[in-house]
Amino acid sequence: PKTIRLLQILPDRVNGLLTCRIRCVDLDTASTPRYDALSYTWKQDKDNGGNSNETNKDIVCNNARLSVEVNLFNCLKQLEKNGRHYDRDLWVDAICIDQGDEAERSQQVSIMADIYKLAECVIVWLGTAKEFTPKALELIECLSQLGRDDMLTINPQAFDDIHNKELLGGSNSPEHWGALAWLFGRRWFTRAWVEHPLDHIDGRSLPYKNPAKLDAIKRDIRANANNTFLYTLVRCRIYDAQEKHDKVYSFLGLLNSQAPGHLGLYPDYQESVAKLYTDVAKYILRTSEDLHVLAHAEGDRFRETEGLPTWVPDWSVRKDLGLRITGYARYNAAGTLPCFYEIKDGDKLGLRGFKLEIITRIGETKEEVNNTKDCKDWLDLRDELQREYPSTNVKDAFWRTLLIDTDTSRAVPIKQPWENAFDIWMGLCDFEPSKTDKQKAVQYETSFTHSLHLRLFRTAQGHLGCGTSSCKEGDLIWIVQGSRIPLILRPAPHTATYELVGGTYLHGFMQGEALNGREFEKFTLV
């Protein structure tokens, strides 16, 4: 049976302590009571008093003292003040699940989707409101009225910009943008557990209808895409979780329209994280028609879990990695050849492909240049290529490579010229840019910063690429059967195998241009 505990806040305190009652109910019965579910973070935000030494607070549950985290205590106090839960049950994970019993935790996580689905309302606690919180809500309301194209032209740092004022009116102020940054800086927005649809901000309610990532996940699920599980893990990679297991388990319920475990993955907190992530990668390979999962294993710079094969993504790393294009359907480096892979000796991966290039010079990462606004290293690399290949339009290849030849229009290749926009954005132009030029520079920045953990490089044959920032000089670029983008490989020490470093954009080779006359060979990743 799907048995859970529910909590009810009582109107009368005991010895001045907030008091509640807990009971068990069965979700499988027709008499399941009306209840709300609480979504929150265990730790509170630092600007609300959160710190590593914060002391838990006591409440009374079923006539016994119970210690709870400060953030949950503040939330329960607010709910007690509202009085809503004097006659309505509430589900709170920290209280309703025995956190010291791993078997119970695993079982309750397996029915988490049902717990939230059957709740009459999900209350999201973001923390105690500040005096400027209303300004954040005003700006959200203004932004929600804008179309996608207008949204992309807004520069949050241009408070005196006439274009911004035309779109946002009085809400385009440092105070409003600062309040919005504060609101979306709440810990809750970085948590891996995804529930909705109501935010509760210290007594003020805000409909939470379509956050971008959750909306994209729902589109993937409705489309019944083969790679829905992978896309969900990728989109939510930056989210936080107290345990590395939950970077996977938190999304099982979101995808699980059937019985728990239909993905072949059951919550088990006693299993090692390395085995869990490896099993996830194998499951995705089994149920996919491509090798897209390999493009999200980003090399030693982005690996924190011991014991992972190099071809298995480490989902515990909270960074937006890769080329940041869901599915990479815009590219087709390996043409229409069917996917090929084989699991060997437990956790080795056999593939088919051919070596295309070798990286001979690496530049700074996009993140480094974005932070310093110093692109001298890149310009030197570009000028070196222009001298070696004077008949090639290196400048065109340069700006296309930095944007991986796609922008917010999603067209490949990019149809509108952006070469001046880069110079304007970096302050390199020798003319006074027009208003239109400045707006294009803002749009360029939006596309450029969408994928920051990439490194510019050149190859032995003079090609430009932009791939995982883990790449080094001497790494090899392979076209691999079943992979839409080229992969960067590194010979493994003392063996005839390879380590996977990550995926890459290689200008001029993203649509199958390298396939003519090539012979594929089998190789192994460790």
BELPE-V314148 format. One record per residue. N is the residue number from 0. SS is DSSP state (H for helix, E for strand, L for the rest). Layout:
n: {N:N}
ss: {SS:SS}
This chain:
n: {0:1:2:3:4:5:6:7:8:9:10:11:12:13:14:15:16:17:18:19:20:21:22:23:24:25:26:27:28:29:30:31:32:33:34:35:36:37:38:39:40:41:42:43:44:45:46:47:48:49:50:51:52:53:54:55:56:57:58:59:60:61:62:63:64:65:66:67:68:69:70:71:72:73:74:75:76:77:78:79:80:81:82:83:84:85:86:87:88:89:90:91:92:93:94:95:96:97:98:99:100:101:102:103:104:105:106:107:108:109:110:111:112:113:114:115:116:117:118:119:120:121:122:123:124:125:126:127:128:129:130:131:132:133:134:135:136:137:138:139:140:141:142:143:144:145:146:147:148:149:150:151:152:153:154:155:156:157:158:159:160:161:162:163:164:165:166:167:168:169:170:171:172:173:174:175:176:177:178:179:180:181:182:183:184:185:186:187:188:189:190:191:192:193:194:195:196:197:198:199:200:201:202:203:204:205:206:207:208:209:210:211:212:213:214:215:216:217:218:219:220:221:222:223:224:225:226:227:228:229:230:231:232:233:234:235:236:237:238:239:240:241:242:243:244:245:246:247:248:249:250:251:252:253:254:255:256:257:258:259:260:261:262:263:264:265:266:267:268:269:270:271:272:273:274:275:276:277:278:279:280:281:282:283:284:285:286:287:288:289:290:291:292:293:294:295:296:297:298:299:300:301:302:303:304:305:306:307:308:309:310:311:312:313:314:315:316:317:318:319:320:321:322:323:324:325:326:327:328:329:330:331:332:333:334:335:336:337:338:339:340:341:342:343:344:345:346:347:348:349:350:351:352:353:354:355:356:357:358:359:360:361:362:363:364:365:366:367:368:369:370:371:372:373:374:375:376:377:378:379:380:381:382:383:384:385:386:387:388:389:390:391:392:393:394:395:396:397:398:399:400:401:402:403:404:405:406:407:408:409:410:411:412:413:414:415:416:417:418:419:420:421:422:423:424:425:426:427:428:429:430:431:432:433:434:435:436:437:438:439:440:441:442:443:444:445:446:447:448:449:450:451:452:453:454:455:456:457:458:459:460:461:462:463:464:465:466:467:468:469:470:471:472:473:474:475:476:477:478:479:480:481:482:483:484:485:486:487:488:489:490:491:492:493:494:495:496:497:498:499:500:501:502:503:504:505:506:507:508:509:510:511:512:513:514:515:516:517:518:519:520:521:522:523:524:525}
ss: {L:L:E:E:E:E:E:E:E:L:L:L:L:E:L:L:E:L:E:E:E:E:E:E:E:E:L:L:L:L:L:L:L:L:E:E:E:E:E:L:L:L:L:L:L:H:H:H:L:L:L:L:L:L:L:L:E:E:E:E:E:L:L:E:E:E:E:E:L:H:H:H:H:H:H:H:H:H:H:H:H:H:L:H:H:H:L:L:E:E:E:L:H:H:H:H:L:L:L:L:L:H:H:H:H:H:H:H:H:H:L:H:H:H:H:H:H:H:L:L:E:E:E:E:E:L:L:L:L:L:L:L:H:H:H:H:H:H:H:H:H:H:H:H:L:L:L:H:H:H:H:H:L:L:L:L:L:L:L:L:L:H:H:H:H:H:H:H:H:H:H:L:L:H:H:H:H:H:H:H:H:H:H:H:L:L:H:H:H:H:E:L:L:L:L:L:L:E:E:E:E:L:L:E:E:E:E:L:L:L:L:H:H:H:H:H:H:H:H:H:H:H:L:L:L:L:L:H:H:H:H:H:H:H:H:L:L:L:L:E:L:L:L:L:L:H:H:H:H:H:H:H:H:H:H:L:L:L:L:L:L:L:L:L:L:L:L:L:L:L:L:L:H:H:H:H:H:H:H:H:H:H:H:H:H:H:H:L:L:L:L:H:H:H:H:H:L:L:L:H:H:H:L:L:L:L:L:L:L:L:L:L:L:L:L:L:L:L:L:L:L:L:L:L:L:H:H:H:L:L:L:L:L:L:L:L:L:L:L:L:L:E:E:E:L:L:L:E:E:E:E:E:E:E:E:E:E:E:E:E:E:E:E:E:E:H:H:H:H:H:H:H:L:L:L:H:H:H:H:H:H:H:H:H:H:H:H:H:L:L:L:L:L:H:H:H:H:H:H:H:H:H:L:L:L:L:L:L:L:L:L:L:L:L:L:L:L:L:H:H:H:H:H:H:H:L:L:L:L:L:L:L:L:L:H:H:H:H:H:H:H:H:H:H:H:H:H:H:L:L:L:L:L:E:E:E:E:E:E:L:L:L:L:E:E:E:E:E:L:L:L:L:L:L:L:E:E:E:E:E:L:L:L:L:L:E:E:E:E:E:E:L:L:L:L:L:L:E:E:E:E:E:E:E:E:E:L:L:L:L:L:L:L:L:L:L:L:L:L:L:E:E:E:E:E:L}
